[in-house]
Amino acid sequence: MALNKLRQLDGDSAGITLPKGDLQVEGLVDDDGTVAGEHYFHIRHVDDGEWRLELVDGIEP
């Protein structure tokens, strides 16, 4: 099981990195490891210590 560290991003948010290999499988990262386009996710707290991350299609910035 891979472990990912929670990091402080700014005064209002924190983040966890996602492995580029997993993102590449979804087509979100190109062969060079660069994020391909803009993508949005819905993050929901499901239970104690559990969150669900869902890719949202059709969002215009």
Secondary structure as UniProt FT lines:
FT   STRAND          7..8
FT   STRAND          14..15
FT   HELIX           20..25
FT   TURN            26..27
FT   TURN            31..32
FT   STRAND          40..47
FT   TURN            48..49
FT   STRAND          50..56
//
